Amino acid sequence: MPVVVVESPAKAKTINKYLGDDYIVLASYGHVRDLPPKDGSVDPENEFDMTWEVGTDSRKHVKAIADALKDDNALILATDPDREGEAISWHLEETLRKRRAIKKDTEVSRVVFNAITKSAVTEAMKSPRQVDQPLVDAYLARRALDYLVGFNLSPVLWRKLPGSRSAGRVQSVCLRLIVEREMEIEAFKPQEYWSVKALLETPRGQSYEARLTVLGGKKLDKFDLANETAAELAVQAITSRALTVTAVEAKPATRNPSAPFMTSTLQQEASRKFGMGARATMNAAQRLYEAGLITYMRTDGIDMAPEAVMAARDAIQQRYGADYVPSSPRMYKNKAKNAQEAHECIRPTDMTRDAASLKVSEADQRKLYDLIWKRTLASQMAAAKLERTTVEIGSADGQVGLRATGQVVLFEGFMKVYEEGRDDVSSDENDRRLPSIMQGESAKPVARGLADEFAKAGAKADDSTVVEAAASPAAGIQSNGAALLSESGAVLGLQHFTQPPPRYTEATLVKRMEELGIGRPSTYASIVTTIQDRGYVRKDKNRLFPEDKGRLVIAFLMNYFRKYVGYDFTAGLEEELDHVSAGEAEYKDLLARFWRDFSAAIAETSELRITDVLEKINEVLEPHLFPPNEDGSDPRVCPNCGNGRLSMRTARSGGAFIGCSNYPECRYTRPFGPPGTEESGIGPDGKLLGEDNGDKITLRDGRFGHYVQRGEATEEQPKPPRSSLPKGWRAEDMDLQKALTLLSLPREVGDHPEGGMILTNFGRFGPYIAHQAPGEEKPVYVNLKDPAEVFDLGMNRAVEMLAEKRANPGGRGRTAAKPLKELGEHPDGGPVNVMEGRYGPYVKWEKINATLPKETDPQTVTMDQAVELIAEKAAKKGGRKKAASKSGTKKKTAARKTGAKSKTAADGPKDAAE
């Protein structure tokens, strides 16, 4: 019987069912080998020889495959149908040959399938081939490049820029995008402009809105009404003239559907519509793929197999009727830069199945499947038919002109099923419906009309007054400034200010990287996650903000390694890798060219001094850190001592701040960033909250978060009294009284009846009670759920909780916790439960506790998910002897069906290097 190797246990189980007893299907646990994380794993001096090492957690899986090949002398490598899947197959074959598990007469073949369905799998088995060496070469080049950059550039950062963690080949370019966008926002100067609109009425009493487009016989540009005075004159010009409809033009229009999903567009749309991050999206898509519900989810192809197109057209006709099926199938061609790996789009494997018909319990999976299903059907549906109407209104003297626009949907077509989301939502006048309007008829302002709408928006306006406008799209008001209302209440002038470019979301960042040709579909999620995990970027309300560390790293790289964070250079390197994967170039030639220049750039930094680096960064960031003063004075002169020079400095914690060159005589500091952030910022000497008994009480930022401190460190008292801010306490809300309350801890609740003082306090793991009775070797601790109990817990309750803790024998003294959800029996025996823990919900099996991902609802966790999380945790611990001994007693067939974590479950180890 041939041995078939796939990557995940879910796939192994499903494919084994499709192939039957004629095959043995095993899981590889993703990658089985990787470059050891140490210097020398790639040797540029020896033709870039790469040292590979089988991971500790992978050895038992390789052994299982090798054992199976003793009896079954045929190996079928069925890993994922992409460059990374090809590399895993190559690694497996190489590893098994070194173990002599593959003999001279062993038949080794490679098969690929784009969907885990019975037909796709059985058809793939009929077309075996060999491992595609050019694809493997492209993988080797990419891994070597990432290794050479990471292991040579990161040490330079550690030595020359204290507090920095690491730099990567693609992640640094991604970080540069975010930092440069933030600097654009900070440098942005808003410009004022006004717009004017009127609520008009037809002779039949129907109202509609029109905006001013002509004033004084001249067509208005965006900034022509530059201030309130100009807007007031425009309002008067409209109200003092009789208006007539001069033209009505209706044009037919069509709107075509969007192409089906590829990886990047799926991530973007899931972010827009559900707020899902790239990693969460890929996790859900991975589950759907492994369940056989969708095609492979790592692709930059948007074409669809002919049989899938016909199935979609049949499903459309069956559900919506023949009118919704276009006369010929729609064909899509990828316009993305560097499109590669010609896979199908992401689509359902069965076009007739909607989300309601699936047996999927997880909300994210159901939402994502529904999105993919609707987008796929819509992509093959008829165009929407619209009628767009433009109405021109003017005065008899030609001095004033207004325009009203709107549209009517005559046939909804694909819009019946799906419309693509937008990154930047704005009011679109073209979407409005217009009443019947005839050329030559009068257009009279509706008395008090806009005044009533203005009131709906929540603002109070007297006639002819300027007030703050409450922006309300529902009431037709779009303004970020003030509003000017005519006396009749029918004409409204709205103040606007130009807005800076928006900060990136994960969706818009992925879109921008795709446009630039940076990275690949399989790497987007891990790149965006990595720069957040390293503290270079934070995510707040779905927007990405660069942290101080991120700014400093980019400033350093832009000054000393500008070429290697260049958009064109990185995209060009991707093109070269594509040439390698197509068999048009040698990967070692590519590596040699890259290393020649890169190693020279590294060598040039060896003599750099930290002070020189910091001063250079000061110069680069000067427009941001030290913008010109309005009075023309030098912005780098210390405002405290008057003669010191301000410059950027780094703290041991890795953060940055602005300090005076006369330190320690002058201790002026301000937070890293432009002036004006001092009030809320915390410098290296803390933020002064006040004084108590002659001691300064400061708020500080440390390695483990914010804390308050009494006084300063001295030789007599190297560690002054400190207290961390409890969970839920915000640094910006701290004042002297709250700080003194924290510094008064631990709180004495009272004397225990059996002797000894009962105390409450905050510790590493949260609020707690502590008591040591006479004769006890150490105190007894009880965790408190509510931080407020530290300050108000009563004596009776404290004694009761301590008694409960002492009454529970063994362990840590905790009472047995009740499971949030009982999942059943583990495949290797023993109950699996979802528990509530100190750090959030987790899955428990025997002695293994696996934390649930943040986005996961404990009540929706399935046994398959739990088993995979347990396997991941066990692998990180270096295997579990007990589980191994149990599984070792089972039959060989059962062992072969036991899988491991999928390489792509969290956008996989394959993406980590980038």
N, C-alpha and C positions, 0 to 999 in steps of 0.2 A: 504493500500500500504506500503511495506517495505521501511524504510529509509536507504539509502546506504550512508556511509560516506567515502570519499577519502580525500586526503590531499591538492590538488591544484585546482584552478578554471578551468584550462585547462582540467584536467582529469575529473572533475565533468561534464563539458559541453559535452565532448566526450562520456563518459560512459552513461550519460543521454540519448544521441542520440541512443546508442546501445540498452539500456534496454527499452526505450519507456516510455509510460505513466503509466505503471504498477509499476514504482518505482519512488521514490523521491531521487535525488542525491544531496548531500550537501558537501561542502568543510570544512575541520577542521582548515585550516590555519596552517598546520604542527602540531607541539607540542602545546597542550593546557595548559600544566602544566610544571613547572620547579621548581628546588630548589631555594628558595630565596637567593640572593647573600649576605648572612650575616652569621656570626658565629652561629652555633647551628642547621643548617638545616639538618645535619646528626649527630646523637647523639650516639657516641660510648659507652656511659655509659648505654644506654637503648636499647641494642641489635641492634644498628645501625638504630634506627627508623629515617625515613626520612620525613621531612615536605615539602609538595608540595603546590604550590600556582598557581592558575589559572591566567595567564597573563592578564593585563588590556586589551590588544588588542584582547584577545581570548574569553573574557566573552560574547561578543555579538554573536560569532560564536557558542559557547556552548548553548547559549539561543535559537538560531535559530534551533539547532538540538533538544533541549528539547521541543520547541514549536511544531515541526513537529511530535514528538512522542506522543503528546496528541491525535492526530487523527489517527496515524499510529503505531500500537502496535507491530512493528517488527523492529529490528535494525540489519543491516548488516555492519560490520566493514571491509572495503576493502582498508586499507592502504597498503603501500609498502610491498613487499614480503621479508623483511629482518628483522634483529633483532630490528632495530630502528622502522620500521613500526609496528612490533608486540608491541613494547612499547607504541606507539601512540594509538593503539587500546585499550591497557590496561588502559592507562590514560583516554581515552574517557569513557570507561565503568565505571571506578571508579568514575569519576566526575559526570556522569549522575546518577549513583546510589545515590550519596550523595545529589543530587538535587531532588531525588525521581522521576526523569523523567523516569527511568526504573522501571516498576512495577513487581510484582511477576509473572504475566502472560506474561510479555514482552519476546518475543523470541529474544535472542542475539546470533549472529553467526559471524564467521570470514571467509572471503574468500580471496584468493590471486590469482593474475594472473601476469605472467611474461611479458606480452605485452598488450598494450591497443588496441586490435583489437576486432572486434565483436565476432569472434569465441572464443578467449581466455577468454573474459569477460563472455560470456554466458555459456561456459563450467565450469568456476570457480563457477558460481552461483549454479551449480548442485552438488557441493562438499563442502558444508559448514562444518566448524569445530568450536571448541572453541579456545580461545586465548591460545597460547602455553606458559605455565607458565615458563618452563625452559629457554626459550629465554628471557622472561621478567626478570627473575632472573639474567641472565647474564648482561642485560642492567642495572639493579639496582646496581649490583656489580661494573660495570664500572663507573657509575655516582658517586657512593659513593667513590670509589677510587680516582677519579679525584678531587672530592670536598675535600676530606681529605688532599690530597697532596697540592692542590692549596691554601686552607685556613689555612694551618699550615706551609707550607714551605715558601710561599711568604712573610709573616710577618718577618720571620727570615732573609730573604734577605734584606728587607727594613731596618731592625735595624742594621744588621752587615755589609752590603755592600751598602752604600749610592748611590743612582742613579739607582739601579736595580728596575725592575718593578714587575716581577712575575716569577714563575717557574711552569711548568706543568709536569704531569707524563710522557707523551710521547714526548711532544715538547722539553723537556730538553735533552732527549736522541737523538733526531733528531739534535738539536743544537750541541751536543757533536760531532756528525759525521762531521759536517761542520768545527768546530774549530780544531779538530784533523787533518783533511785533510789539513787545512791551515798551521798548524805547521809542518806537513810533508813537505810541499812545501818550507817553510822558512828554514828548516834544511837541505834541499837537497843540495848535492854537486855534480855538473855535472862532468862527466867523459868523456874525449875525446877519440874518436876512429875514424878510417877511413874505408871506403869501396872503392873498385876499381871495375870498370866495363869497358867493351870494346864493341865497335860497330863492329860486324863481318859481313862478307859477304860470301854467298854461291857461288859456281862456276857459278851459273846461275844469279848472280848479285843481289840477294835479301838480304837485311840486317836484322839483328836481334841483340838484346842486350844480353850480358851474364855477370854475376858477378863472381868475383874471389872467389873460394872456397878452393883451395889448393895452398900453397906456400912453396917451399923448400921440397916438398914431404909430407907436413903435412897439415891436414885439419885445416882450419882457424876457430877460434872461434871469437866471436863478438869483443873482445878487443885486439886481437893479433896485429892488426895494430894500435899501440897506438899513433903515432905521424906522423908528415909530413915526416920525414926521412924514416920511415918504409914504408909509402905509396909510396914515390918516388922510393924506391928499388923495390916495388911490380910492379909499372908501368913499370920500366925498364925490369924486369923479363919477363913481357908479351911481350913487344915490341921487345925483343931480341931473341924470339923463334918462330919457325914455329908451328902452331896449327892445330890439326886435330880433327874431330868429332869422339869420341871414343865409344859413345853409344847413341842410340835414343830409348826412351821407351814411348809408348803411352798407357794409361790406361783409360778404361771407368769409368765414375763416375756419380753419381746421386745426386741431391740436392732436398730435401723435403721441402714442404711449412711450414711456421710457423703456430702455433695453432691459432684459432680465438681469438678475444680480450676478456680479462677480464679488470677490472677497471684499474689496475696498468699498464698493457701493452698498453692500449689505451692512458693513460696519457703520457707514455714514447714516443710512436710513434707520437702523436700529437705535442709533444715538438720538436722531431727531425725534422719532416717534415714541420711543420707550425710555429714553435716557440711559440706555445700556452702554457700558464701556466696551471697548474693542475686545478685551479679554472675555468678558461675560458673554458677548455675542458669539465668539468662537467656541466657548464652552458649550453653549446651547446648540450651536450648529453641529458640533462634534457628536453630541448625543443623538441628534436627528439623523446624521449620516450613519452612525453605527447601528441605529435601529432600522436602517433601510428605507427611511422616509424621504431623504433628499440625496442629490448627487454630491460628489466630493466638494467640500466647502473651501478649499484653497485653490483658487483659480483666478486668472485675469482674462479668461475667455468669456465672451458673451454670446457665442453662437450656440445653437441648440441642435441636437441630433434630429434628423428628418423625421424619424418615427415619433419623437417627443413633440415636434411641431404639429404633426397630424393629430396626435392624442390631445394636445391642447385645443386645437380647432374643434375637434369632436366634443370635448367637454364644454366649450363655450356655446356651441350650437345647442347642446342638450340642456344647458342651464338657462341661457339667455335668448336663444333664438337665432335664426339664420342672419338677421340684420346685423348682429354684432360680430359676425365672422367676415373679415375682408376677403375680397375676391381671390387674392393670392397670399401665400404665407409671407410674413415679414422676415427679412433677413437683416441681421445686425453684424457690424464689423467693428472690432475694437479700435478706438482712436487713442488709447493710452500709449504713452511713451514707453518703449522697451517691452511691449507686450510679448510674453513668452509662454512656454508650456501650454500648447494649444489644447486646453481642456474645454469641456462644455461649461456653460453657465451653471449657476447654482439653481436647481429647479426641483420640484417634487418628482419622485419616481413614479407616482400614480397621479395623473392630472384630475382624476375624478374624486379624489379624497380631499375634502376640506378639513379645516382644523376641528370642526365639531365631530367629525367621524373618527378621529384618532383616539387611541387609548393612551394618551400622554397626560400625566398628572402634573408635571412641572409647568408653572405659569410661563416662565421664560421660553421654554421650548414650544409651548402652544402658540404664544404670541409670534415667535420667530417663524414658525412653520406657516402660520396664517399670512404673515408678510410675504414670505417667499412664494406661497401658492398664488396669492392675489397678483403679485408683480409678474409672475410667469404667465398667468392667463391674460392679464392686461396687455402684456407685450405682444400678444398675437391677436388682439381685438381690433375692431374697426376704430378709425379716428373719430374724435368728438367733433360735431359740427356746430359752429357758433355763428352768430351775427353780431358784428361789432358796429356800433353806431357812434358817430361824432356829430355833435350839434354846435354850430358857431352862432354866437349872439353878439350883436354890436349896437352901437349908438349911431344915429343918423349922420353925425359929423365925423365918424370914423376914429374918434379919439379913444374910445373904450371898446374892448373886445373880450368876451368870455367864451369858455369852451366847456361843454359837458360831454362826458364819454360814458359808455356803458356797453354791456353785451347781453345777449340772450343765448342760452344753450338750446339749440334746435334738436340735437340728437346727442345724448351723453356718451355713447360709444364706450370706450375703455374706462371712462370716468365713473361708470356704474359700479366698477369693481375697485379701482385704485387710482390714487393721485400721489405723485411723488412729493415728499416734504421739502421744505425750504430751510436753508441755514439761517437766513436773515429775513424774518417775516416783516413785511411792511404793508401798509394800506395800498390797495391797488384800485384806482378809480375805474379801471376797465372792467372790473367784476360787478359793478353796479348795474341794476336794472333801471332803464329809463321809461317814462310814460310815452304815450303817443305825442310826438311834437311835429308840427307842420311848419315848413318854411314860410316866412312872411308874417307869422302871427306874433303878437306881442309877448314880451317876457317881463312880467311885473314882479318886483321883489315881494316876498311874502312878509307882511308886517309881523314883527316879533318872532318870526320863524326860527332864526338861528339863536335868538335870545333864549327861546324855550329849550333848544338842544343844548345850549351852553349850560343852562340850569341842570339838565339831566346829567351833565358831566361832573356835577358836584361843585361848580364855581358860582359865585354870586357876582353878577355884573350889572352895574348901573349903566344907563345910556351914555355913550361916548366916553367911556372910561377904559383905562388899561388896567387889567388885573392879571393875576397868575392863572394860566390856563391849566385846567386839569385834563390831561390827555385822555380821551375816551374814544376809541375807534367806533364803539357802538353808537355814540352820539355824533359821529362824523367829525370829531375834533382831533387833529394830530398836531401837537405842538410841544416843544420842550422849553418854551419861554412864556411870554405874556400874550394877552389877546386884546384886541381893540374892537369894540362892537359899535355899529352905527346906531343912531338915535332910533331908527325904525326897527332895529333888531333883525334886519334881513341881510346885512352885509357884515362880514367878520374878517378882521385882519389878524393873522397869527404870526407870532414871533418864533423864529427857529434859530438854532445854532448848529453849524456843521459838527458832525460827530467823528471821533477818531475811528480808525479801523477796529473792528471787534477783536477781542482776544480769541485765540483758538479754542475750540472744543476738540475732543478726540476725533469727532467726525470731520471737522474742517481741516484739522492737522493732517489726517490721513489723506484727505482729498488733495491738499497742497503737496504732500510728499509724492503722491501719485502723479500729479501734474509735472513735477520736477524730475521724475524718473528715479527717485531715491527709494531704496528698499524694494521689497517685493511683497505680494499679498500675504505670504506666510510669516513675514517679519513685522508687519505694522503693529500688531497687538503687543508683542514683546518689547518693541522699541519704546512705545509710549509708556508701557508699564515700568520699564527699567529706569527711565529718567525720573519717574515719580518715586520709585523705591529707593533711589540713591539720594533723595533729598534735593535734587536739582530743580524740580518743578512740583508745585502743589496743585491739586484740583479743588476748586471751590465753586459751587453752584454750576457744575459742569464746564467751567472755564479753566484754562491752564495758565497759571501764574509762575514766572520764574522766581526761584529763591535766590538769596545772595550767593550761595555756592555756585548755582548755575550761571549767574552773571559773570562771576570771577573766572570760572573755567572757560567760558566762551571768550572773554576778554583776553585771557592768556593764549588760547589757541588761535584766535584771530590775529594776534600780534606775532606769534612765533611759529605757528603751523597753519597759516592762512590757507595754503593750497589744499590741505587735507580736510578742511571743513567747508570747502567750496562746493556750491551746489552743482556746478557744471562738472567739476572733477569727480564728485561722487557718482553723478549720473553717468559720466563717461566710463567709470570703472564698472558700473552695472552693464553697460553695453559690451564692454570687453568680456565680462563673464558670460554674457549671452552668446558671444562669438565662440567661446570655449564650449558651452553646452551644445552648440550647433556643430561642433567638430571643425570649426574654421580657424582655431588658434590653439596653441599649446599653453597649458596653464602655467608651466614653469617659466616660460618666457615672460608671461604677465607678471608673475611674482618677482622675477629678477629685475624688471624695469621699475616696479614699485619700490622694492627694497633698496635699490641703488640711491634713489633720491630721498626716501624716507629716513634711512639710516644716517645720511649726511645731515638732514635737518635735526635729528636727535643729537648728533655729535656737536652741532653748533650751540646747543643749549648747555653743554657741560660746564662752561666757565661762567654761566650766569649767576649773579648773586641775588638773594631774595630781595634785598632792598632795591636793586635795579629793576627787578620784575615788578615789584609793587609800584614803583614810580612810573614805569611804563604803562601799567594798567591805569594808574591815575590819569595819565595823559589820554589814553584811549577813552576812558569813561568820563573825562572832564565835562563835556557838555551835559551829561546826565547828573553827575555828582555836584558840580560847581557851576550852575548856570549863571549868566551875567546878572549882576545886581542892577536894579532900576536906577540907582544913583551913580552908576558907573564905577563904583569902588571895586577893588579886587575881591572876588568871591572866595578866594582861598586864604584870606587873612582871618586869623582866629578871632571871633567876636568876643572872646573872654579876656585874653591877655593883650590883644591888639597888635602883637608883633610875631607871634608864631604862625606857622603855615599849616593849613589843613591838608590832610592826605588820607587816603584809604589805608586801613590796617586790618590785619587778620587776627582773630582771637583763637585761643587753643581749642575752643569748641568747634571751630571750622567756620564760624560766622565772620562777617566783616563789619567794620564800623568806621566812622570818620573821627579822627583824633588830631590833637594839636602836636606840632613838632617840638614844643617846649615841655612835653611830658618828661618827668613827673611834676615839674614846677607848676605847669598848667594842666589840669585834669579835664579840660573840656572835651566832651565827646557828643556825638549825635549818631543816630542809626544810619546804616548804609543806605544811601539814596539821596535824592535832592533835598535842599533845605525845606523846612516846613513839616517834617515828619518827627521833629523832636518831642512834641507833646505826648504822642502815643508810643514813641520808641523807647527801647531799653538798651542802653549802651553797656559796655563791659563793666562799668562801675555801678550799674543798676539804675533804676528810676526812683528818685527820692519821693517817698510818700509822706514824710513828716518826721518829727522827732518825738522821743519819749524818754524822759529821765536823762536827757543829754545824749542819747544814742540816736543815730540816724536809722530810720526804718526804710529799707529799700526793697523794691521789687526787682528780681533778677531772672535771667534766663539761663538755665543749666542744661546739662546733657540729658536729664530726665524730665525736662519741662520747667515751668515757672515755679519760683519759690520766693518767700520773703525772708529777709535777714535783718538781724539787729546788730548795728555797729559794723566795724571793719575787722578784718583779720589782723592780729598782732602777734608778736613773738610769744607773749604770755597766753594769748588765746588764738591759736592758729585757725580754729574752726568756731566762728561766732554762732550764736543761736540761729537756727534756720527752720523753716517749715514749708513743705511743698504745698502747692495749691491743690485742694481735693478735686476729684473729678466733678465737672460741672461748674467749677468756679472759673470765671473768665478773667484773664489778666487785665483787660481794659476796664473791668468793673472794680478792681481792687482800690481800696482807700486805706487810710491809716487805721481806722477802727477795725476793719476786717483783718488787717495784717496783725494787729496786736492780739486779736482773738486767736489767730493761728499760732502766734508765738507764745501764747500762754499755755499751750498744750505741752505735755499731757494733762488732761483734766482729771482731778480727783473726784470720783463719784461719791465715795464714802468708805468707811471701814467695813469690811466683810464680817458677818457674825462670827466666823471662825478665825478671824484675825487677818491682818494684811489689808493694804489699801487697794481698792478697785480703781483702775485707771482706764480712760478712753483716749484714743489718739488715731492719727492716720499713719499708715505704714506703706511699704512697697506695694502691698496687695489690697490697699483700701482701708476703710475705717475698722477699728477693732476694740474689744475690751481685753484688758490684761489683769490677771490677779495671781499672786503667789502666796499660797497659804503657808503658815508655819510648818516646817518639816518637808515641804515640797522642794525638789531639786531645781526645778525651773518653773517659770510662770505658765499658766494656762491662758491661751488666747482664743477668743471667739470673734469671728468676722461679723461685722454689722452691714446690713444691706443698705440702709439709708445714712448718707454722710451726716445728716442733721442730728442723728442720734449721738454722735460724738459730743455734742454740746448740750443735749437735753435728756439723755437716757437717765431714767430714774433708778433708785437703789433696788427696789423690789424686782424689776425686770432684769437688771444686771445679775443679781444673785441667782434668779431662775435660769438664765441663759448659761451661766457658769456651771450650775448643777447639771443641766442637760449635757453639757460638754464632758464633764467628768464621768457621767453615768455611762457614756458610750465607750466600751472597751476596745482596745486595739487601734491600729492605724493612726490617723492623726486626731482621732477623737471626734470625727464628724459623724453625724447620724446618716444612715443610708439614704441617699437621694433617690427620689422617684424619677423614672425615665419620663422624658417629654413624649417619647414615642417608642413603642416596642416594634422592632422590624422583623424579628424571627431568628431562625437558626443560621449561623455562618456556614458556608460550604465546607469548612474544615471543623465544624462543630463549635458549640457555644453560642449563647444569645448575643445579638447585636442590638444595642439601644441608642437612642438619641438622648443626650443628657444636657442639663443646664450647668455650665461651668463658670468659673471666676472670670474667664476671658471670653465668654460667649458659649453658645451651644456647640456640642461636639458629639462625635460618634464613638461609642465605647464597645470594644470587644476584648475580652480577657484583660490583659495588661496594656493594651494599646488604646490610646485616646487620640482621635484625629479631629482637629478643629474643622468646623464647617466654613466654607467660603462666606464672606460677609453678605453677599446678595441672597444667600439661600435661606428659605423659610424652613425651620426645623420640621414642620408638619408635612412638608412635601418631599422629604428625603426618601428615596427608595433603597431597597436592599442592594441593587447593583451599584448605586452611587456610594453607599456605605462601604461595600467591599473594596471598591477602587480607592477610596480615601484611606482605608485601613492598610491596603497594600502599599500606597505611597508613603505612609508614615513608617511602616515597617521597613521599607527599603531605605529610608533616610537613617534609620537606626542601625543599618547594617544587617538586616535580616532578623528573623525571629526563630529561635531554635525550637520552641515548643510547637509552633505552627508547622515547621519543616518536619519535625518528627511525626506529627499527626498525618500530614499529607503523604509522608513517605510510606505509611502503612496501607495506603489506599491502592486500588488497582491502577495499573499503568494507564489504562484508557481514561480513567477519571482524572488522573494527574495531567494528562495532555490537554484536557479541556479547561484546566485552570489557567486563567490569564493573568495579566498584570496591567499596570496603568498604561493607558494609551499615550503615545508620545505627544498627542495633540490635545490632551484633555485640558490643558491650560495654556495652549499655544506653545506647548512643548519645549523640551530641552533643545530642540534643533534651532530655536531662535535666540537662545540665551546669549550667544557670542556677540550678536549685533546690538 
